[in-house]
Amino acid sequence: MSISPSFFQVNPSSGVPIFRQIIDQVKALVAAGKLRSGDMLPSTRDVAKTLEVNMMTVSKAYSRLESDGVAERVRGLGMRICAVPISGAVAERKQKFKEIVSPAIHHARQLGLTDDQVLAVVNKILKDNV
């Protein structure tokens, strides 16, 4: 499977560099199971044209994805999503997840959400990502 270049969306005025936005979106798609091992990313040229950004910006994002082990270059074909290795003990992975989720929980509290409301959001996300 391959995703369309129009699948990506960037916001030039967000304060987050465009290459970082692309990286984050690819990683989120992999984490959500929407991109799986063996899926192909659109060409840098197609993404750059669709997003109206410099081709080197997309190339930088793809290079970072490669160095992070998320994608690999396939000569003549482009970038392919790699298998996501599961490493570390369950306790370590839970701790890493806790470090990611804790700021979101803090933000939910600032928004005035109750525990039940937060859990409802999490449950919906889990259900939607099956």
Backbone as XML, in Angstrom:
<?xml version="1.0"?>
<chain id="A" units="angstrom">
  <residue number="1" name="MET">
    <atom name="N" x="0.831" y="-1.177" z="0.000"/>
    <atom name="CA" x="0.000" y="0.000" z="0.000"/>
    <atom name="C" x="0.875" y="1.239" z="0.000"/>
  </residue>
  <residue number="2" name="SER">
    <atom name="N" x="0.385" y="2.284" z="-0.580"/>
    <atom name="CA" x="1.086" y="3.556" z="-0.613"/>
    <atom name="C" x="0.095" y="4.653" z="-0.286"/>
  </residue>
  <residue number="3" name="ILE">
    <atom name="N" x="0.552" y="5.674" z="0.439"/>
    <atom name="CA" x="-0.356" y="6.762" z="0.753"/>
    <atom name="C" x="-0.185" y="7.882" z="-0.262"/>
  </residue>
  <residue number="4" name="SER">
    <atom name="N" x="-1.215" y="8.666" z="-0.402"/>
    <atom name="CA" x="-1.213" y="9.792" z="-1.321"/>
    <atom name="C" x="-0.453" y="10.959" z="-0.700"/>
  </residue>
  <residue number="5" name="PRO">
    <atom name="N" x="0.223" y="11.762" z="-1.522"/>
    <atom name="CA" x="0.911" y="12.941" z="-0.982"/>
    <atom name="C" x="-0.062" y="13.905" z="-0.305"/>
  </residue>
  <residue number="6" name="SER">
    <atom name="N" x="-1.322" y="13.896" z="-0.736"/>
    <atom name="CA" x="-2.309" y="14.807" z="-0.146"/>
    <atom name="C" x="-2.703" y="14.377" z="1.266"/>
  </residue>
  <residue number="7" name="PHE">
    <atom name="N" x="-2.231" y="13.213" z="1.696"/>
    <atom name="CA" x="-2.508" y="12.727" z="3.040"/>
    <atom name="C" x="-1.817" y="13.604" z="4.083"/>
  </residue>
  <residue number="8" name="PHE">
    <atom name="N" x="-0.701" y="14.219" z="3.697"/>
    <atom name="CA" x="0.052" y="15.084" z="4.605"/>
    <atom name="C" x="-0.540" y="16.483" z="4.608"/>
  </residue>
  <residue number="9" name="GLN">
    <atom name="N" x="-0.510" y="17.094" z="5.783"/>
    <atom name="CA" x="-0.932" y="18.482" z="5.925"/>
    <atom name="C" x="0.108" y="19.195" z="6.769"/>
  </residue>
  <residue number="10" name="VAL">
    <atom name="N" x="0.503" y="20.370" z="6.310"/>
    <atom name="CA" x="1.463" y="21.157" z="7.084"/>
    <atom name="C" x="0.894" y="22.545" z="7.331"/>
  </residue>
  <residue number="11" name="ASN">
    <atom name="N" x="1.356" y="23.123" z="8.421"/>
    <atom name="CA" x="0.961" y="24.476" z="8.781"/>
    <atom name="C" x="2.239" y="25.301" z="8.915"/>
  </residue>
  <residue number="12" name="PRO">
    <atom name="N" x="2.581" y="26.087" z="7.889"/>
    <atom name="CA" x="3.837" y="26.847" z="7.913"/>
    <atom name="C" x="3.942" y="27.845" z="9.071"/>
  </residue>
  <residue number="13" name="SER">
    <atom name="N" x="2.815" y="28.273" z="9.618"/>
    <atom name="CA" x="2.866" y="29.270" z="10.683"/>
    <atom name="C" x="2.743" y="28.652" z="12.078"/>
  </residue>
  <residue number="14" name="SER">
    <atom name="N" x="2.866" y="27.336" z="12.180"/>
    <atom name="CA" x="2.674" y="26.667" z="13.479"/>
    <atom name="C" x="3.865" y="26.835" z="14.422"/>
  </residue>
  <residue number="15" name="GLY">
    <atom name="N" x="5.003" y="27.202" z="13.910"/>
    <atom name="CA" x="6.204" y="27.276" z="14.745"/>
    <atom name="C" x="7.001" y="25.985" z="14.739"/>
  </residue>
  <residue number="16" name="VAL">
    <atom name="N" x="6.384" y="24.899" z="14.250"/>
    <atom name="CA" x="7.072" y="23.610" z="14.129"/>
    <atom name="C" x="7.608" y="23.524" z="12.701"/>
  </residue>
  <residue number="17" name="PRO">
    <atom name="N" x="8.902" y="23.241" z="12.534"/>
    <atom name="CA" x="9.444" y="23.155" z="11.172"/>
    <atom name="C" x="8.662" y="22.148" z="10.324"/>
  </residue>
  <residue number="18" name="ILE">
    <atom name="N" x="8.522" y="22.452" z="9.054"/>
    <atom name="CA" x="7.726" y="21.620" z="8.155"/>
    <atom name="C" x="8.267" y="20.200" z="8.091"/>
  </residue>
  <residue number="19" name="PHE">
    <atom name="N" x="9.593" y="20.033" z="8.047"/>
    <atom name="CA" x="10.151" y="18.675" z="7.986"/>
    <atom name="C" x="9.749" y="17.884" z="9.236"/>
  </residue>
  <residue number="20" name="ARG">
    <atom name="N" x="9.689" y="18.566" z="10.386"/>
    <atom name="CA" x="9.303" y="17.914" z="11.643"/>
    <atom name="C" x="7.824" y="17.517" z="11.612"/>
  </residue>
  <residue number="21" name="GLN">
    <atom name="N" x="6.992" y="18.359" z="11.001"/>
    <atom name="CA" x="5.573" y="18.045" z="10.883"/>
    <atom name="C" x="5.377" y="16.779" z="10.049"/>
  </residue>
  <residue number="22" name="ILE">
    <atom name="N" x="6.150" y="16.645" z="8.977"/>
    <atom name="CA" x="6.059" y="15.451" z="8.122"/>
    <atom name="C" x="6.503" y="14.216" z="8.902"/>
  </residue>
  <residue number="23" name="ILE">
    <atom name="N" x="7.621" y="14.327" z="9.607"/>
    <atom name="CA" x="8.123" y="13.211" z="10.422"/>
    <atom name="C" x="7.069" y="12.787" z="11.437"/>
  </residue>
  <residue number="24" name="ASP">
    <atom name="N" x="6.527" y="13.758" z="12.149"/>
    <atom name="CA" x="5.532" y="13.457" z="13.182"/>
    <atom name="C" x="4.299" y="12.784" z="12.598"/>
  </residue>
  <residue number="25" name="GLN">
    <atom name="N" x="3.878" y="13.228" z="11.412"/>
    <atom name="CA" x="2.701" y="12.631" z="10.791"/>
    <atom name="C" x="2.966" y="11.188" z="10.365"/>
  </residue>
  <residue number="26" name="VAL">
    <atom name="N" x="4.133" y="10.920" z="9.809"/>
    <atom name="CA" x="4.461" y="9.545" z="9.409"/>
    <atom name="C" x="4.520" y="8.651" z="10.646"/>
  </residue>
  <residue number="27" name="LYS">
    <atom name="N" x="5.176" y="9.116" z="11.701"/>
    <atom name="CA" x="5.275" y="8.317" z="12.925"/>
    <atom name="C" x="3.899" y="8.074" z="13.535"/>
  </residue>
  <residue number="28" name="ALA">
    <atom name="N" x="3.027" y="9.070" z="13.482"/>
    <atom name="CA" x="1.671" y="8.907" z="14.014"/>
    <atom name="C" x="0.889" y="7.889" z="13.185"/>
  </residue>
  <residue number="29" name="LEU">
    <atom name="N" x="1.058" y="7.915" z="11.860"/>
    <atom name="CA" x="0.372" y="6.956" z="10.991"/>
    <atom name="C" x="0.858" y="5.532" z="11.259"/>
  </residue>
  <residue number="30" name="VAL">
    <atom name="N" x="2.149" y="5.390" z="11.513"/>
    <atom name="CA" x="2.707" y="4.069" z="11.837"/>
    <atom name="C" x="2.159" y="3.603" z="13.184"/>
  </residue>
  <residue number="31" name="ALA">
    <atom name="N" x="2.180" y="4.496" z="14.169"/>
    <atom name="CA" x="1.698" y="4.138" z="15.505"/>
    <atom name="C" x="0.217" y="3.768" z="15.485"/>
  </residue>
  <residue number="32" name="ALA">
    <atom name="N" x="-0.546" y="4.423" z="14.620"/>
    <atom name="CA" x="-1.988" y="4.153" z="14.540"/>
    <atom name="C" x="-2.304" y="2.932" z="13.683"/>
  </residue>
  <residue number="33" name="GLY">
    <atom name="N" x="-1.275" y="2.381" z="13.039"/>
    <atom name="CA" x="-1.494" y="1.204" z="12.199"/>
    <atom name="C" x="-2.010" y="1.535" z="10.807"/>
  </residue>
  <residue number="34" name="LYS">
    <atom name="N" x="-2.036" y="2.808" z="10.470"/>
    <atom name="CA" x="-2.498" y="3.212" z="9.137"/>
    <atom name="C" x="-1.395" y="3.042" z="8.093"/>
  </residue>
  <residue number="35" name="LEU">
    <atom name="N" x="-0.158" y="3.038" z="8.550"/>
    <atom name="CA" x="0.993" y="2.684" z="7.719"/>
    <atom name="C" x="1.643" y="1.476" z="8.372"/>
  </residue>
  <residue number="36" name="ARG">
    <atom name="N" x="1.872" y="0.448" z="7.572"/>
    <atom name="CA" x="2.439" y="-0.797" z="8.097"/>
    <atom name="C" x="3.757" y="-1.114" z="7.395"/>
  </residue>
  <residue number="37" name="SER">
    <atom name="N" x="4.467" y="-2.040" z="7.961"/>
    <atom name="CA" x="5.721" y="-2.484" z="7.378"/>
    <atom name="C" x="5.508" y="-2.855" z="5.911"/>
  </residue>
  <residue number="38" name="GLY">
    <atom name="N" x="6.342" y="-2.301" z="5.049"/>
    <atom name="CA" x="6.260" y="-2.585" z="3.614"/>
    <atom name="C" x="5.500" y="-1.540" z="2.826"/>
  </residue>
  <residue number="39" name="ASP">
    <atom name="N" x="4.706" y="-0.698" z="3.500"/>
    <atom name="CA" x="3.986" y="0.365" z="2.801"/>
    <atom name="C" x="4.985" y="1.394" z="2.274"/>
  </residue>
  <residue number="40" name="MET">
    <atom name="N" x="4.657" y="1.974" z="1.138"/>
    <atom name="CA" x="5.540" y="2.953" z="0.505"/>
    <atom name="C" x="5.073" y="4.379" z="0.786"/>
  </residue>
  <residue number="41" name="LEU">
    <atom name="N" x="6.034" y="5.256" z="1.035"/>
    <atom name="CA" x="5.734" y="6.679" z="1.163"/>
    <atom name="C" x="5.738" y="7.302" z="-0.229"/>
  </residue>
  <residue number="42" name="PRO">
    <atom name="N" x="4.963" y="8.368" z="-0.437"/>
    <atom name="CA" x="4.994" y="9.033" z="-1.741"/>
    <atom name="C" x="6.368" y="9.653" z="-1.987"/>
  </residue>
  <residue number="43" name="SER">
    <atom name="N" x="6.682" y="9.889" z="-3.232"/>
    <atom name="CA" x="7.996" y="10.449" z="-3.575"/>
    <atom name="C" x="8.159" y="11.843" z="-2.985"/>
  </residue>
  <residue number="44" name="THR">
    <atom name="N" x="9.401" y="12.215" z="-2.760"/>
    <atom name="CA" x="9.676" y="13.554" z="-2.226"/>
    <atom name="C" x="9.140" y="14.614" z="-3.177"/>
  </residue>
  <residue number="45" name="ARG">
    <atom name="N" x="9.285" y="14.369" z="-4.464"/>
    <atom name="CA" x="8.812" y="15.327" z="-5.468"/>
    <atom name="C" x="7.298" y="15.512" z="-5.364"/>
  </residue>
  <residue number="46" name="ASP">
    <atom name="N" x="6.560" y="14.413" z="-5.260"/>
    <atom name="CA" x="5.099" y="14.497" z="-5.173"/>
    <atom name="C" x="4.640" y="15.200" z="-3.899"/>
  </residue>
  <residue number="47" name="VAL">
    <atom name="N" x="5.273" y="14.874" z="-2.782"/>
    <atom name="CA" x="4.904" y="15.510" z="-1.514"/>
    <atom name="C" x="5.212" y="17.003" z="-1.564"/>
  </residue>
  <residue number="48" name="ALA">
    <atom name="N" x="6.402" y="17.355" z="-2.052"/>
    <atom name="CA" x="6.789" y="18.765" z="-2.141"/>
    <atom name="C" x="5.823" y="19.551" z="-3.024"/>
  </residue>
  <residue number="49" name="LYS">
    <atom name="N" x="5.454" y="18.958" z="-4.144"/>
    <atom name="CA" x="4.532" y="19.639" z="-5.065"/>
    <atom name="C" x="3.162" y="19.818" z="-4.417"/>
  </residue>
  <residue number="50" name="THR">
    <atom name="N" x="2.656" y="18.774" z="-3.780"/>
    <atom name="CA" x="1.329" y="18.825" z="-3.164"/>
    <atom name="C" x="1.289" y="19.821" z="-2.007"/>
  </residue>
  <residue number="51" name="LEU">
    <atom name="N" x="2.329" y="19.821" z="-1.171"/>
    <atom name="CA" x="2.362" y="20.700" z="-0.004"/>
    <atom name="C" x="2.886" y="22.095" z="-0.326"/>
  </residue>
  <residue number="52" name="GLU">
    <atom name="N" x="3.397" y="22.256" z="-1.547"/>
    <atom name="CA" x="3.996" y="23.520" z="-1.991"/>
    <atom name="C" x="5.146" y="23.930" z="-1.074"/>
  </residue>
  <residue number="53" name="VAL">
    <atom name="N" x="6.060" y="22.961" z="-0.866"/>
    <atom name="CA" x="7.264" y="23.208" z="-0.073"/>
    <atom name="C" x="8.476" y="22.781" z="-0.896"/>
  </residue>
  <residue number="54" name="ASN">
    <atom name="N" x="9.638" y="23.167" z="-0.422"/>
    <atom name="CA" x="10.882" y="22.805" z="-1.089"/>
    <atom name="C" x="11.094" y="21.291" z="-1.003"/>
  </residue>
  <residue number="55" name="MET">
    <atom name="N" x="11.544" y="20.697" z="-2.097"/>
    <atom name="CA" x="11.781" y="19.259" z="-2.139"/>
    <atom name="C" x="12.825" y="18.825" z="-1.103"/>
  </residue>
  <residue number="56" name="MET">
    <atom name="N" x="13.779" y="19.689" z="-0.806"/>
    <atom name="CA" x="14.807" y="19.359" z="0.185"/>
    <atom name="C" x="14.212" y="19.254" z="1.595"/>
  </residue>
  <residue number="57" name="THR">
    <atom name="N" x="13.121" y="19.960" z="1.844"/>
    <atom name="CA" x="12.444" y="19.868" z="3.138"/>
    <atom name="C" x="11.886" y="18.462" z="3.327"/>
  </residue>
  <residue number="58" name="VAL">
    <atom name="N" x="11.239" y="17.945" z="2.293"/>
    <atom name="CA" x="10.683" y="16.592" z="2.344"/>
    <atom name="C" x="11.817" y="15.580" z="2.413"/>
  </residue>
  <residue number="59" name="SER">
    <atom name="N" x="12.867" y="15.809" z="1.646"/>
    <atom name="CA" x="14.018" y="14.913" z="1.653"/>
    <atom name="C" x="14.649" y="14.848" z="3.053"/>
  </residue>
  <residue number="60" name="LYS">
    <atom name="N" x="14.725" y="15.987" z="3.726"/>
    <atom name="CA" x="15.265" y="16.022" z="5.084"/>
    <atom name="C" x="14.388" y="15.196" z="6.028"/>
  </residue>
  <residue number="61" name="ALA">
    <atom name="N" x="13.075" y="15.321" z="5.892"/>
    <atom name="CA" x="12.151" y="14.544" z="6.731"/>
    <atom name="C" x="12.343" y="13.057" z="6.474"/>
  </residue>
  <residue number="62" name="TYR">
    <atom name="N" x="12.423" y="12.673" z="5.213"/>
    <atom name="CA" x="12.598" y="11.262" z="4.867"/>
    <atom name="C" x="13.937" y="10.723" z="5.376"/>
  </residue>
  <residue number="63" name="SER">
    <atom name="N" x="14.974" y="11.546" z="5.298"/>
    <atom name="CA" x="16.287" y="11.122" z="5.804"/>
    <atom name="C" x="16.244" y="10.892" z="7.312"/>
  </residue>
  <residue number="64" name="ARG">
    <atom name="N" x="15.537" y="11.758" z="8.017"/>
    <atom name="CA" x="15.402" y="11.588" z="9.466"/>
    <atom name="C" x="14.591" y="10.327" z="9.788"/>
  </residue>
  <residue number="65" name="LEU">
    <atom name="N" x="13.542" y="10.082" z="9.006"/>
    <atom name="CA" x="12.751" y="8.865" z="9.206"/>
    <atom name="C" x="13.620" y="7.631" z="9.001"/>
  </residue>
  <residue number="66" name="GLU">
    <atom name="N" x="14.522" y="7.720" z="8.025"/>
    <atom name="CA" x="15.440" y="6.608" z="7.770"/>
    <atom name="C" x="16.412" y="6.435" z="8.943"/>
  </residue>
  <residue number="67" name="SER">
    <atom name="N" x="16.975" y="7.522" z="9.416"/>
    <atom name="CA" x="17.937" y="7.407" z="10.520"/>
    <atom name="C" x="17.262" y="6.979" z="11.821"/>
  </residue>
  <residue number="68" name="ASP">
    <atom name="N" x="15.964" y="7.259" z="11.957"/>
    <atom name="CA" x="15.205" y="6.815" z="13.133"/>
    <atom name="C" x="14.739" y="5.370" z="13.012"/>
  </residue>
  <residue number="69" name="GLY">
    <atom name="N" x="14.985" y="4.755" z="11.842"/>
    <atom name="CA" x="14.595" y="3.363" z="11.649"/>
    <atom name="C" x="13.121" y="3.171" z="11.328"/>
  </residue>
  <residue number="70" name="VAL">
    <atom name="N" x="12.442" y="4.252" z="10.966"/>
    <atom name="CA" x="11.016" y="4.175" z="10.638"/>
    <atom name="C" x="10.819" y="3.760" z="9.181"/>
  </residue>
  <residue number="71" name="ALA">
    <atom name="N" x="11.711" y="4.240" z="8.309"/>
    <atom name="CA" x="11.604" y="3.948" z="6.884"/>
    <atom name="C" x="12.978" y="3.616" z="6.326"/>
  </residue>
  <residue number="72" name="GLU">
    <atom name="N" x="12.961" y="2.963" z="5.163"/>
    <atom name="CA" x="14.224" y="2.630" z="4.501"/>
    <atom name="C" x="14.110" y="2.951" z="3.019"/>
  </residue>
  <residue number="73" name="ARG">
    <atom name="N" x="15.234" y="3.342" z="2.436"/>
    <atom name="CA" x="15.259" y="3.639" z="0.998"/>
    <atom name="C" x="15.318" y="2.329" z="0.220"/>
  </residue>
  <residue number="74" name="VAL">
    <atom name="N" x="14.492" y="2.259" z="-0.813"/>
    <atom name="CA" x="14.488" y="1.105" z="-1.700"/>
    <atom name="C" x="14.857" y="1.641" z="-3.079"/>
  </residue>
  <residue number="75" name="ARG">
    <atom name="N" x="16.015" y="1.250" z="-3.535"/>
    <atom name="CA" x="16.536" y="1.784" z="-4.796"/>
    <atom name="C" x="15.518" y="1.642" z="-5.924"/>
  </residue>
  <residue number="76" name="GLY">
    <atom name="N" x="15.202" y="2.746" z="-6.547"/>
    <atom name="CA" x="14.283" y="2.767" z="-7.678"/>
    <atom name="C" x="12.810" y="2.800" z="-7.299"/>
  </residue>
  <residue number="77" name="LEU">
    <atom name="N" x="12.499" y="2.626" z="-6.016"/>
    <atom name="CA" x="11.095" y="2.602" z="-5.591"/>
    <atom name="C" x="10.732" y="3.730" z="-4.638"/>
  </residue>
  <residue number="78" name="GLY">
    <atom name="N" x="11.659" y="4.175" z="-3.813"/>
    <atom name="CA" x="11.372" y="5.225" z="-2.846"/>
    <atom name="C" x="11.593" y="4.769" z="-1.421"/>
  </residue>
  <residue number="79" name="MET">
    <atom name="N" x="10.742" y="5.260" z="-0.533"/>
    <atom name="CA" x="10.883" y="4.975" z="0.893"/>
    <atom name="C" x="9.809" y="3.991" z="1.345"/>
  </residue>
  <residue number="80" name="ARG">
    <atom name="N" x="10.257" y="2.934" z="2.037"/>
    <atom name="CA" x="9.357" y="1.892" z="2.524"/>
    <atom name="C" x="9.364" y="1.912" z="4.053"/>
  </residue>
  <residue number="81" name="ILE">
    <atom name="N" x="8.190" y="1.754" z="4.638"/>
    <atom name="CA" x="8.068" y="1.701" z="6.091"/>
    <atom name="C" x="8.699" y="0.400" z="6.587"/>
  </residue>
  <residue number="82" name="CYS">
    <atom name="N" x="9.510" y="0.509" z="7.634"/>
    <atom name="CA" x="10.184" y="-0.658" z="8.220"/>
    <atom name="C" x="9.282" y="-1.306" z="9.274"/>
  </residue>
  <residue number="83" name="ALA">
    <atom name="N" x="9.604" y="-2.523" z="9.582"/>
    <atom name="CA" x="8.922" y="-3.202" z="10.681"/>
    <atom name="C" x="9.263" y="-2.472" z="11.976"/>
  </residue>
  <residue number="84" name="VAL">
    <atom name="N" x="8.283" y="-2.286" z="12.812"/>
    <atom name="CA" x="8.504" y="-1.594" z="14.075"/>
    <atom name="C" x="9.009" y="-2.602" z="15.105"/>
  </residue>
  <residue number="85" name="PRO">
    <atom name="N" x="10.264" y="-2.452" z="15.522"/>
    <atom name="CA" x="10.790" y="-3.398" z="16.504"/>
    <atom name="C" x="10.221" y="-3.113" z="17.887"/>
  </residue>
  <residue number="86" name="ILE">
    <atom name="N" x="9.850" y="-4.156" z="18.584"/>
    <atom name="CA" x="9.403" y="-4.006" z="19.960"/>
    <atom name="C" x="10.583" y="-4.408" z="20.822"/>
  </residue>
  <residue number="87" name="SER">
    <atom name="N" x="11.104" y="-3.430" z="21.538"/>
    <atom name="CA" x="12.286" y="-3.720" z="22.344"/>
    <atom name="C" x="12.051" y="-3.279" z="23.780"/>
  </residue>
  <residue number="88" name="GLY">
    <atom name="N" x="12.749" y="-3.906" z="24.663"/>
    <atom name="CA" x="12.658" y="-3.571" z="26.071"/>
    <atom name="C" x="11.572" y="-4.374" z="26.772"/>
  </residue>
  <residue number="89" name="ALA">
    <atom name="N" x="11.710" y="-4.449" z="28.059"/>
    <atom name="CA" x="10.733" y="-5.157" z="28.882"/>
    <atom name="C" x="9.432" y="-4.361" z="28.924"/>
  </residue>
  <residue number="90" name="VAL">
    <atom name="N" x="8.359" y="-5.030" z="29.275"/>
    <atom name="CA" x="7.051" y="-4.379" z="29.353"/>
    <atom name="C" x="7.111" y="-3.187" z="30.304"/>
  </residue>
  <residue number="91" name="ALA">
    <atom name="N" x="7.796" y="-3.343" z="31.427"/>
    <atom name="CA" x="7.897" y="-2.252" z="32.403"/>
    <atom name="C" x="8.563" y="-1.024" z="31.789"/>
  </residue>
  <residue number="92" name="GLU">
    <atom name="N" x="9.612" y="-1.239" z="30.984"/>
    <atom name="CA" x="10.303" y="-0.124" z="30.325"/>
    <atom name="C" x="9.383" y="0.561" z="29.319"/>
  </residue>
  <residue number="93" name="ARG">
    <atom name="N" x="8.659" y="-0.238" z="28.537"/>
    <atom name="CA" x="7.755" y="0.334" z="27.534"/>
    <atom name="C" x="6.613" y="1.096" z="28.200"/>
  </residue>
  <residue number="94" name="LYS">
    <atom name="N" x="6.123" y="0.575" z="29.319"/>
    <atom name="CA" x="5.077" y="1.288" z="30.062"/>
    <atom name="C" x="5.600" y="2.625" z="30.578"/>
  </residue>
  <residue number="95" name="GLN">
    <atom name="N" x="6.837" y="2.627" z="31.061"/>
    <atom name="CA" x="7.430" y="3.866" z="31.567"/>
    <atom name="C" x="7.571" y="4.890" z="30.445"/>
  </residue>
  <residue number="96" name="LYS">
    <atom name="N" x="8.019" y="4.451" z="29.277"/>
    <atom name="CA" x="8.145" y="5.368" z="28.136"/>
    <atom name="C" x="6.777" y="5.923" z="27.753"/>
  </residue>
  <residue number="97" name="PHE">
    <atom name="N" x="5.771" y="5.060" z="27.750"/>
    <atom name="CA" x="4.417" y="5.487" z="27.415"/>
    <atom name="C" x="3.911" y="6.490" z="28.453"/>
  </residue>
  <residue number="98" name="LYS">
    <atom name="N" x="4.204" y="6.235" z="29.720"/>
    <atom name="CA" x="3.786" y="7.141" z="30.788"/>
    <atom name="C" x="4.391" y="8.527" z="30.578"/>
  </residue>
  <residue number="99" name="GLU">
    <atom name="N" x="5.657" y="8.573" z="30.154"/>
    <atom name="CA" x="6.328" y="9.848" z="29.912"/>
    <atom name="C" x="5.675" y="10.613" z="28.762"/>
  </residue>
  <residue number="100" name="ILE">
    <atom name="N" x="5.109" y="9.895" z="27.809"/>
    <atom name="CA" x="4.433" y="10.530" z="26.676"/>
    <atom name="C" x="3.037" y="11.004" z="27.076"/>
  </residue>
  <residue number="101" name="VAL">
    <atom name="N" x="2.334" y="10.187" z="27.844"/>
    <atom name="CA" x="0.942" y="10.465" z="28.182"/>
    <atom name="C" x="0.803" y="11.518" z="29.286"/>
  </residue>
  <residue number="102" name="SER">
    <atom name="N" x="1.744" y="11.550" z="30.210"/>
    <atom name="CA" x="1.634" y="12.465" z="31.360"/>
    <atom name="C" x="1.397" y="13.918" z="30.962"/>
  </residue>
  <residue number="103" name="PRO">
    <atom name="N" x="2.141" y="14.468" z="29.996"/>
    <atom name="CA" x="1.853" y="15.850" z="29.594"/>
    <atom name="C" x="0.443" y="16.017" z="29.010"/>
  </residue>
  <residue number="104" name="ALA">
    <atom name="N" x="-0.042" y="15.000" z="28.309"/>
    <atom name="CA" x="-1.396" y="15.075" z="27.748"/>
    <atom name="C" x="-2.433" y="15.086" z="28.865"/>
  </residue>
  <residue number="105" name="ILE">
    <atom name="N" x="-2.215" y="14.291" z="29.897"/>
    <atom name="CA" x="-3.129" y="14.266" z="31.041"/>
    <atom name="C" x="-3.118" y="15.620" z="31.742"/>
  </residue>
  <residue number="106" name="HIS">
    <atom name="N" x="-1.937" y="16.169" z="31.893"/>
    <atom name="CA" x="-1.807" y="17.498" z="32.512"/>
    <atom name="C" x="-2.588" y="18.529" z="31.691"/>
  </residue>
  <residue number="107" name="HIS">
    <atom name="N" x="-2.455" y="18.460" z="30.388"/>
    <atom name="CA" x="-3.168" y="19.383" z="29.500"/>
    <atom name="C" x="-4.683" y="19.179" z="29.613"/>
  </residue>
  <residue number="108" name="ALA">
    <atom name="N" x="-5.115" y="17.924" z="29.714"/>
    <atom name="CA" x="-6.545" y="17.634" z="29.874"/>
    <atom name="C" x="-7.067" y="18.268" z="31.161"/>
  </residue>
  <residue number="109" name="ARG">
    <atom name="N" x="-6.277" y="18.202" z="32.216"/>
    <atom name="CA" x="-6.666" y="18.827" z="33.488"/>
    <atom name="C" x="-6.814" y="20.338" z="33.322"/>
  </residue>
  <residue number="110" name="GLN">
    <atom name="N" x="-5.881" y="20.941" z="32.575"/>
    <atom name="CA" x="-5.954" y="22.379" z="32.330"/>
    <atom name="C" x="-7.203" y="22.749" z="31.531"/>
  </residue>
  <residue number="111" name="LEU">
    <atom name="N" x="-7.659" y="21.820" z="30.706"/>
    <atom name="CA" x="-8.881" y="22.044" z="29.929"/>
    <atom name="C" x="-10.140" y="21.780" z="30.748"/>
  </residue>
  <residue number="112" name="GLY">
    <atom name="N" x="-9.963" y="21.313" z="31.975"/>
    <atom name="CA" x="-11.094" y="21.071" z="32.856"/>
    <atom name="C" x="-11.818" y="19.761" z="32.612"/>
  </residue>
  <residue number="113" name="LEU">
    <atom name="N" x="-11.149" y="18.804" z="31.985"/>
    <atom name="CA" x="-11.772" y="17.508" z="31.723"/>
    <atom name="C" x="-11.705" y="16.617" z="32.959"/>
  </residue>
  <residue number="114" name="THR">
    <atom name="N" x="-12.763" y="15.864" z="33.206"/>
    <atom name="CA" x="-12.800" y="14.924" z="34.320"/>
    <atom name="C" x="-12.091" y="13.631" z="33.914"/>
  </residue>
  <residue number="115" name="ASP">
    <atom name="N" x="-11.837" y="12.761" z="34.880"/>
    <atom name="CA" x="-11.221" y="11.466" z="34.594"/>
    <atom name="C" x="-12.065" y="10.672" z="33.599"/>
  </residue>
  <residue number="116" name="ASP">
    <atom name="N" x="-13.383" y="10.683" z="33.821"/>
    <atom name="CA" x="-14.272" y="9.945" z="32.915"/>
    <atom name="C" x="-14.214" y="10.492" z="31.501"/>
  </residue>
  <residue number="117" name="GLN">
    <atom name="N" x="-14.132" y="11.814" z="31.369"/>
    <atom name="CA" x="-14.046" y="12.418" z="30.037"/>
    <atom name="C" x="-12.722" y="12.073" z="29.359"/>
  </residue>
  <residue number="118" name="VAL">
    <atom name="N" x="-11.649" y="12.085" z="30.130"/>
    <atom name="CA" x="-10.334" y="11.721" z="29.578"/>
    <atom name="C" x="-10.347" y="10.260" z="29.138"/>
  </residue>
  <residue number="119" name="LEU">
    <atom name="N" x="-10.867" y="9.392" z="29.977"/>
    <atom name="CA" x="-10.943" y="7.967" z="29.636"/>
    <atom name="C" x="-11.826" y="7.737" z="28.406"/>
  </residue>
  <residue number="120" name="ALA">
    <atom name="N" x="-12.902" y="8.499" z="28.277"/>
    <atom name="CA" x="-13.779" y="8.372" z="27.107"/>
    <atom name="C" x="-13.016" y="8.731" z="25.832"/>
  </residue>
  <residue number="121" name="VAL">
    <atom name="N" x="-12.202" y="9.768" z="25.914"/>
    <atom name="CA" x="-11.399" y="10.166" z="24.742"/>
    <atom name="C" x="-10.389" y="9.076" z="24.408"/>
  </residue>
  <residue number="122" name="VAL">
    <atom name="N" x="-9.698" y="8.579" z="25.412"/>
    <atom name="CA" x="-8.695" y="7.523" z="25.199"/>
    <atom name="C" x="-9.357" y="6.273" z="24.622"/>
  </residue>
  <residue number="123" name="ASN">
    <atom name="N" x="-10.483" y="5.874" z="25.192"/>
    <atom name="CA" x="-11.194" y="4.694" z="24.686"/>
    <atom name="C" x="-11.625" y="4.870" z="23.243"/>
  </residue>
  <residue number="124" name="LYS">
    <atom name="N" x="-12.070" y="6.066" z="22.880"/>
    <atom name="CA" x="-12.471" y="6.334" z="21.494"/>
    <atom name="C" x="-11.276" y="6.212" z="20.565"/>
  </residue>
  <residue number="125" name="ILE">
    <atom name="N" x="-10.151" y="6.781" z="20.991"/>
    <atom name="CA" x="-8.934" y="6.698" z="20.174"/>
    <atom name="C" x="-8.516" y="5.240" z="19.993"/>
  </residue>
  <residue number="126" name="LEU">
    <atom name="N" x="-8.548" y="4.476" z="21.076"/>
    <atom name="CA" x="-8.187" y="3.060" z="20.987"/>
    <atom name="C" x="-9.141" y="2.310" z="20.048"/>
  </residue>
  <residue number="127" name="LYS">
    <atom name="N" x="-10.417" y="2.592" z="20.140"/>
    <atom name="CA" x="-11.418" y="1.935" z="19.299"/>
    <atom name="C" x="-11.215" y="2.303" z="17.826"/>
  </residue>
  <residue number="128" name="ASP">
    <atom name="N" x="-10.940" y="3.575" z="17.564"/>
    <atom name="CA" x="-10.773" y="4.041" z="16.185"/>
    <atom name="C" x="-9.509" y="3.511" z="15.531"/>
  </residue>
  <residue number="129" name="ASN">
    <atom name="N" x="-8.529" y="3.107" z="16.340"/>
    <atom name="CA" x="-7.241" y="2.663" z="15.809"/>
    <atom name="C" x="-7.105" y="1.148" z="15.765"/>
  </residue>
  <residue number="130" name="VAL">
    <atom name="N" x="-8.227" y="0.441" z="15.805"/>
    <atom name="CA" x="-8.168" y="-1.030" z="15.726"/>
    <atom name="C" x="-7.977" y="-1.457" z="14.301"/>
  </residue>
</chain>
